Amino acid sequence: SASAETLLLQDLLDRKALLTLKQGIELRGVVLDDQGSPIAGAKVTRMDGLKYRQDGLKTAADGSFRLGSLPPGDETISVWAKGYAPALTNLEVSAATPPLIF
């Protein structure tokens, strides 16, 4: 007997399957030092449980960042830069999530 996964794979191979992608959410923010100055090159990353993901990005010269195509839901975001203590924040990603300030 064929499983649903086999049928889906066969539908994909036969070009009969329809996949619909939902638009992701962009998370924006800025990384500042304790004097309020931007930190360029800070690493901003989505956490994968207790592990750092490798698909993070570095902040721009003005300390800003944009993480795009995030799914809605709970996320943990980490920020670290050489010479500074790392920071973590837990948040619910939605279209209404305000810009983050680290």
C-alpha positions in Angstrom: 0.0 0.0 0.0 1.2 3.5 -0.8 1.7 6.0 2.0 0.6 9.7 1.9 4.3 10.6 1.7 4.8 8.3 -1.4 1.7 9.8 -3.0 2.9 13.3 -2.4 6.3 12.5 -3.8 4.7 10.9 -6.8 2.5 14.0 -7.2 5.5 16.2 -7.1 7.3 14.1 -9.6 4.3 14.1 -11.9 3.9 17.9 -11.4 0.4 17.4 -10.0 1.1 18.8 -6.5 0.5 22.4 -5.6 2.7 24.0 -2.9 1.7 27.3 -1.5 4.3 29.4 0.3 3.2 32.0 2.9 5.0 35.3 3.1 7.5 35.4 5.9 7.8 38.2 8.5 10.7 40.6 8.6 12.1 41.3 12.1 14.0 44.5 12.3 16.1 46.1 15.0 19.3 47.7 16.1 22.2 46.7 18.4 23.6 49.4 20.6 26.4 49.5 23.3 25.7 50.8 26.8 26.4 54.4 25.7 23.7 54.1 22.9 26.2 53.9 20.1 25.6 51.4 17.3 27.6 48.2 17.2 28.6 47.4 13.6 29.3 43.7 12.7 27.4 42.2 15.7 26.1 38.7 14.9 22.2 38.4 15.1 21.0 34.8 14.9 17.8 32.8 15.4 18.4 30.1 18.0 17.5 26.5 17.2 16.6 25.3 20.7 19.9 25.7 22.7 22.1 25.7 19.6 23.2 28.7 17.5 22.1 28.5 13.9 24.6 29.3 11.2 22.3 31.4 9.1 22.6 34.6 11.1 23.7 37.9 9.8 25.9 40.9 10.9 24.6 44.3 11.7 25.2 47.2 9.4 27.5 50.2 10.2 24.5 51.9 12.0 23.9 48.7 14.1 20.7 47.9 12.2 19.6 44.4 11.1 16.8 42.8 9.2 16.0 39.1 9.6 13.6 38.2 6.8 11.2 35.4 6.0 10.6 34.3 9.6 7.5 32.2 10.3 5.1 33.5 12.9 5.4 32.1 16.4 7.9 31.9 19.3 11.5 32.6 18.5 14.7 33.2 20.5 17.1 35.7 19.0 20.7 36.0 20.0 23.1 38.9 19.5 26.8 38.9 20.2 29.8 41.0 19.3 33.5 40.8 20.1 34.2 42.5 23.5 30.5 42.4 24.6 28.4 40.0 26.6 25.9 38.1 24.4 22.2 38.9 24.7 19.2 36.7 24.2 15.5 37.6 23.8 12.4 35.5 23.5 9.6 36.9 21.5 6.5 36.1 19.5 7.1 36.9 15.9 4.1 38.5 14.2 3.4 41.3 11.7 2.9 43.5 14.8 6.3 42.8 16.4 8.0 46.1 17.0 11.7 46.7 16.1 14.1 45.2 18.6 16.7 47.1 20.5 19.6 45.2 22.0 
